[in-house]
């Protein structure tokens, strides 16, 4: 498998530990067509470090800032995810209601909503599976830049282990959908 979703390393850890199933996205600066889209439903999770900001997390002591442009020489790929739901939200109150379901704080939510204010915030719900053995790949310049989706060297994804049971995952999906759907009605 080669399609990968770039996300903060700390967010991927939270997904892999079952702490969250939710990512909040508006897309990177270099998105194709200038807007966020979800071209794949099954993706490898590619950890990034450059934009991690402790001030935007509920638990700021979990990460340190790195210099702009920094990346490790090798990247550890340890999970794959099925993106089961893609929901759009523009209402700040709805997004704030989702705070218990992700790792970011209110400031992060406000900044995401203010950036490209005419574009909705995308909620990605991911059912995550850990690889039996993390696989290291060499960093390549093509993996850099502010974009959500990249193609990386092939990673074997046999015998994955679900982070959450199907029942537990669906219970969380139902709670999140309920909050979003209340705003629509």
Secondary structure, DSSP 4 states (H G I P E B T S, - for coil): --EEEEEEHHHHHHHHTTS--EEEE---TT-GGGS-----SEEEEEEE-TT--GGGBSSGGG-----TT---SEEEEEEEEEEEEEEEE--HHHHHHTGGGSSB-HHHHHHHHHTTTTSPEEEEEEEEEEEEEEEEEE--GGG-SS-SEEE-S-----S-EESS-HHHHHHHHHHHHHHHHHHH-
